[in-house]
Amino acid sequence: MDINEISQLAGRIRHEVGKAIIGQDETVDLMLVSLFSSGHILLEGPPGTAKTLLAQSFSAAISLDFGRIQFTPDLMPGDVLGTNLFNFQTNEFALTKGPIFTDILLADEINRTPPKTQAALLEAMQERKVTIDGGNHRLNDRFMVIATQNPIEQQGTYPLPEAQLDRFLFKHVLAYPDRDQEIAIVGGHGRRTGMATAARLGVEAAVTGPQLDAAVEAVSAARINDDIVAYIVDIIRATRETPSFEAGASPRAAAALAAAARARAALEGRDFVIPDDVKALALPALRHRVLLSPAAEIEGRTADETLLAIIEQTAAPR
């Protein structure tokens, strides 16, 4: 597949998702970048902002299997991965696969389950395989986690550990729609009975599996020159040097940002990365990988404000 075809393919996916989701263009773009750079995305937003419907519609538009896990305090790792059960007819153990064996996994309200259950996702997100009773089981190369969490409720939640957060390429904060978008949402969905689903809203596959594989392979043709690499590293190192952060971003964050920038360039129809690709993705790629210092918190600063200042102050290559 030619790299120019990727932007056309992405346009078809956006069109299909748009049948169910009004607004949230930036969210869909970040999900596309995650898909084409083999990353995962964490969506944070208040209830009722269509996070679940968005994940369903995105999965339907790219013709991949969709699975959902509702994370709860009593969820166990075996409920996510599956387990080996003894079959008395064959006198052998047989694997009962858990919901993680899918293509697009919606980890709904991921911060409502204890860290030991969250950790069940770590190997799958990093290596796209799971280990059950010493046996390795491969997942699809397109396996992608779309996790959600609400920013409002704190009771009964467990903060995501750093190792879990670092597995996500992006953390995107969803906002409420503007007035015109909300009128369109209520006008469209308010006339229907029952819960809206991607199928009921007419979302269809915009790409086949082989086409998607070819598109992901074509992203590797996007070039990133040494000046852009140095620019990314300078941003990452600045997060470690500012006194506002107790902990900055890691080298893995730099590599992830570079991969995401290449995917964004391909989605824009370019076979080369420009500084604007890095600037557009740096905030969602880093906001969950840094930790504010106590002094900065007392002064009322936020991680986003500090990161935006670093991005603005870091000299970009011409």
C-alpha positions in Angstrom: 0.0 0.0 0.0 1.3 3.5 -0.9 1.6 5.9 1.9 -0.8 8.3 0.1 -3.5 5.7 0.4 -3.3 5.7 4.2 -4.9 9.1 4.5 -7.7 8.0 2.3 -8.3 4.9 4.3 -8.2 7.0 7.5 -10.8 9.3 6.0 -13.2 6.3 5.4 -12.7 5.2 9.0 -13.5 8.7 10.3 -16.6 8.8 8.2 -17.9 5.5 9.6 -17.2 6.5 13.2 -18.9 9.8 12.5 -22.2 8.0 11.9 -22.3 7.3 15.7 -20.0 9.9 17.2 -20.6 13.6 16.8 -17.5 15.7 17.5 -14.5 14.0 19.2 -12.4 14.4 16.1 -9.2 14.7 18.1 -10.0 11.6 20.0 -10.6 9.6 16.8 -7.3 10.9 15.3 -5.4 9.8 18.4 -7.0 6.4 18.2 -5.9 6.1 14.6 -2.4 7.1 15.5 -2.4 4.5 18.2 -3.7 1.8 15.8 -1.1 2.6 13.1 1.8 2.7 15.6 0.7 -0.4 17.5 -0.1 1.5 20.7 -2.8 1.7 23.3 -4.9 4.6 24.5 -6.3 5.7 27.9 -9.5 7.8 27.6 -10.4 10.0 30.6 -13.7 11.8 30.7 -16.9 12.3 32.6 -19.7 9.8 32.3 -21.9 10.1 29.3 -19.3 11.4 26.8 -19.7 8.3 24.6 -16.4 6.6 25.5 -17.8 3.1 25.2 -19.8 3.9 22.0 -16.6 5.4 20.5 -14.6 2.2 21.1 -17.4 0.1 19.7 -17.7 2.2 16.6 -14.0 2.4 16.0 -13.7 -1.4 16.2 -16.6 -1.9 13.8 -15.1 0.6 11.3 -11.8 -1.3 11.1 -13.5 -4.7 11.0 -11.7 -6.1 14.1 -13.2 -8.2 16.9 -14.3 -6.2 19.9 -14.3 -7.3 23.5 -15.2 -5.5 26.7 -14.2 -6.0 30.3 -16.0 -4.1 33.0 -13.4 -3.6 35.7 -14.7 -4.0 39.2 -13.1 -4.3 42.6 -13.6 -8.1 42.8 -12.3 -8.8 39.3 -9.4 -11.4 39.3 -6.6 -11.8 36.8 -8.1 -15.2 35.7 -11.3 -13.3 34.8 -9.2 -11.3 32.3 -6.8 -13.9 30.9 -8.8 -17.1 31.2 -7.8 -20.4 32.9 -7.0 -24.0 32.3 -9.9 -26.3 33.3 -9.9 -30.0 33.6 -12.0 -31.9 31.1 -13.3 -35.1 32.7 -14.3 -36.5 29.2 -10.8 -36.2 27.8 -8.8 -36.3 31.1 -6.9 -33.3 29.9 -6.7 -29.6 30.8 -8.2 -27.3 28.3 -7.8 -23.5 28.1 -10.9 -21.4 28.6 -9.9 -18.1 27.0 -10.7 -14.9 28.8 -12.0 -11.7 27.2 -8.4 -10.5 26.5 -8.4 -12.8 23.5 -9.8 -10.3 21.1 -8.5 -7.5 18.8 -9.8 -4.3 20.3 -10.3 -4.6 24.1 -12.3 -2.0 25.9 -11.0 -1.9 29.5 -13.9 0.0 30.9 -13.2 1.9 34.2 -9.8 0.3 34.4 -9.0 2.2 37.7 -11.9 0.4 39.6 -9.9 -2.9 39.8 -7.0 -3.6 42.1 -3.4 -3.4 40.8 -2.9 -7.2 40.7 -5.7 -7.4 38.1 -4.5 -4.3 36.2 -1.1 -6.1 36.0 -2.8 -8.9 34.0 -2.7 -6.5 31.0 1.0 -5.7 31.2 2.4 -8.6 29.2 -0.4 -8.4 26.7 0.0 -4.7 26.1 3.8 -4.9 25.8 4.4 -8.2 24.0 1.0 -9.1 22.7 1.0 -12.4 24.4 -0.3 -13.8 27.7 1.1 -16.5 29.9 -1.3 -18.9 31.6 0.0 -21.7 33.8 3.4 -21.4 32.1 2.0 -21.6 28.6 2.4 -18.7 26.1 -0.5 -17.7 24.0 -0.2 -15.2 21.2 -2.6 -12.3 20.6 -3.4 -10.7 17.3 -0.7 -8.2 16.0 -3.4 -5.6 15.9 -4.3 -6.1 19.5 -5.1 -2.8 21.1 -6.4 -1.7 24.5 -8.8 1.2 24.8 -9.1 1.9 28.5 -11.5 4.4 30.1 -11.6 6.1 33.5 -13.8 8.8 35.0 -12.0 11.8 36.5 -14.7 12.6 39.0 -15.2 9.7 41.4 -12.3 8.8 43.7 -14.1 6.5 46.1 -13.5 2.8 45.2 -10.8 3.5 42.6 -7.2 2.5 42.5 -4.6 4.8 40.9 -2.9 3.2 37.9 0.7 2.3 38.7 3.5 3.8 36.7 4.2 0.5 34.8 0.6 0.4 33.7 0.5 4.0 32.6 3.7 3.7 30.7 2.1 0.9 28.5 -0.3 3.5 27.1 0.9 5.5 24.1 -1.6 8.3 24.9 -3.7 9.5 27.7 -6.5 11.7 26.2 -8.8 13.9 28.2 -12.2 14.1 26.7 -14.2 17.3 27.1 -18.0 17.9 26.9 -19.2 18.8 23.4 -19.9 22.4 22.5 -23.5 23.6 22.3 -24.0 22.9 18.5 -22.6 19.4 18.8 -24.7 18.7 21.9 -27.8 19.8 20.1 -26.9 17.5 17.2 -26.3 14.6 19.7 -29.6 15.1 21.5 -31.5 15.6 18.2 -30.1 12.3 16.8 -29.9 10.0 19.7 -32.7 11.5 21.7 -35.2 10.3 19.1 -34.2 6.7 19.5 -35.4 4.1 22.0 -32.9 2.0 23.8 -29.2 2.3 24.0 -27.3 3.3 20.9 -24.9 0.8 19.4 -22.6 1.0 16.4 -24.7 -1.6 14.5 -27.9 0.3 15.1 -26.3 3.5 14.0 -25.2 2.0 10.7 -21.4 1.9 11.3 -19.8 -0.4 8.7 -16.3 -1.7 8.1 -14.3 0.8 6.1 -11.2 -1.4 5.7 -10.5 -5.1 5.5 -8.0 -7.0 7.7 -5.4 -7.3 4.9 -5.8 -3.7 4.0 -5.2 -2.7 7.7 -2.1 -4.9 7.9 -0.8 -3.4 4.7 -1.4 0.2 6.0 0.4 -0.5 9.3 3.3 -1.9 7.3 3.4 1.1 5.0 3.7 3.4 8.0 7.3 2.1 8.4 8.1 4.0 5.2 7.7 7.3 7.0 11.1 8.9 7.6 12.2 10.7 10.7 15.5 12.5 10.4 18.2 13.1 13.0 17.1 16.6 13.8 13.5 15.5 14.7 14.9 12.6 16.8 17.1 15.2 18.7 14.0 17.4 19.1 12.1 14.6 20.7 14.9 13.7 23.0 15.3 17.4 24.0 11.6 17.5 25.1 11.9 14.3 27.0 15.1 15.4 28.8 13.5 18.7 29.7 10.8 16.9 31.6 13.5 15.4 33.8 15.3 18.6 34.4 12.4 20.9 35.3 11.9 21.3 39.1 8.1 21.1 38.5 8.3 17.4 37.9 9.4 14.9 40.6 9.8 12.3 37.8 10.1 12.9 34.1 9.5 10.8 31.0 11.6 7.7 30.2 13.5 6.8 27.0 10.6 4.5 26.2 8.4 7.6 26.1 10.8 9.1 23.5 10.7 6.0 21.3 6.9 5.9 21.6 6.5 9.5 20.7 8.8 9.0 17.6 6.7 6.1 16.5 3.5 8.0 17.0 4.9 11.0 15.0 5.6 8.7 12.1 2.1 7.3 12.1 0.6 10.8 12.2 2.8 11.8 9.2 1.5 8.8 7.3 -2.1 9.6 8.2 -1.5 13.1 6.8 -0.2 11.7 3.6 3.5 12.4 4.2 6.4 10.0 4.2 8.4 12.2 6.5 7.9 13.6 10.0 7.8 17.4 10.7 8.1 19.2 14.1 4.3 19.8 14.0 3.7 16.0 14.3 5.8 16.0 17.5 4.1 19.1 18.9 0.6 17.7 18.2 1.3 14.4 20.0 3.7 15.4 22.8 1.0 16.4 25.4 -1.2 13.2 25.2 1.9 11.1 24.9 3.6 12.5 28.1 0.9 13.7 30.5 0.6 10.3 32.1 4.3 9.7 32.2 5.4 12.6 34.4 4.8 13.2 38.1 4.3 16.7 39.6 6.5 17.7 42.5 4.8 18.5 45.8 5.9 22.2 45.5 4.3 22.5 42.0 1.1 21.0 43.4 1.0 23.4 46.3 1.4 26.3 43.8 -1.5 25.0 41.8 0.4 24.0 38.7 -0.8 21.1 36.5 1.2 18.6 34.5 -0.4 19.8 31.3 0.6 23.4 31.9 4.2 22.5 32.6 4.4 20.2 29.6 2.9 22.8 27.2 5.5 25.3 28.5 8.3 22.8 27.8 7.0 22.0 24.3 6.8 25.8 23.6 10.3 26.5 25.0 12.1 23.6 23.3 13.6 24.8 20.0 12.2 22.9 17.0 14.4 22.2 14.0 13.7 24.1 10.8 
